[in-house]
Amino acid sequence: MGETRPVRILLADDHALVRRGVRLILDNEPDLSVVAETADGAEAIARARVERPDLAILDIAMPRLTGLQAARELSRLLPEMRILILTMYDNEQYFFEALKAGASGYVLKSVADRDLVEACRAAVRGEPFLYPGAVNALIRNYLERVAKGDDPPGRAITDREEEVLKLVAEGYSSKQIADVLFISVKTVERHRANLLHKLGLRDRLELTRYAIRAGLIEP
């Protein structure tokens, strides 16, 4: 944590009321300052490119790109920036995905008033912050893997294919998807074709149903 200026924070959550409450918690601390707010993952990436914050706090369930998808991209673009996931989901799958995506910590919204400030300071120090249930999950997962002598199987689709899948399911055109992800329309179409082939699906409707089952969008 710098001695001369507060930690500069980017806050991304699609609910304005949540952002307002989180901002009140953070701005009440002299060493923390929210410098940008966004309502979706894609906008979070765009603002982070401009603002270069020290820390990004990301919700999981957001339009266009989820917080986990944004975290993966931000980890590549700004590896020196710390990332916290702030979520309502007390869910082991999301917790492990957050760690793989480059997050320094996982904080539940239900106890944000208690844990968030500590989590921010820990992240900036380069230390992990995990709520007690997550610590238990991490230990249990490790012990299970040791007992089996193997690692969990990889996902069927790539990170980029997952990003395309979410946007297709939300009704975006290939051109709009290309603009959000900074790739060509041709590349979008290739990813869409790969998704249909890998998942054994036929059309956008089936892709949308798959995205709902995978928790990428809400029904």
Number of C-alpha atoms within 10 A of each C-alpha: 16 9 7 7 11 16 20 17 27 23 26 30 27 19 13 13 10 14 18 13 12 21 18 13 16 18 15 11 11 10 17 21 18 20 16 16 21 21 19 24 29 22 18 25 24 13 18 23 13 8 14 16 22 19 24 29 28 29 29 26 21 23 20 27 26 21 29 27 23 27 30 20 20 25 16 13 13 16 11 14 20 26 31 27 27 25 22 15 17 16 12 15 10 17 24 16 14 23 19 13 21 20 27 24 25 28 26 19 19 13 12 18 15 13 17 23 18 12 23 28 18 17 22 19 12 12 14 17 22 18 15 9 11 19 13 13 16 16 11 12 16 12 12 14 13 11 9 9 8 9 11 9 6 7 7 11 14 12 15 14 18 20 20 25 25 26 25 22 20 17 14 15 13 19 14 15 23 19 12 20 18 9 12 14 16 12 12 23 16 12 20 21 15 14 21 16 11 11 13 11 14 12 11 16 13 15 21 21 13 18 21 15 12 12 12 26 22 12 9
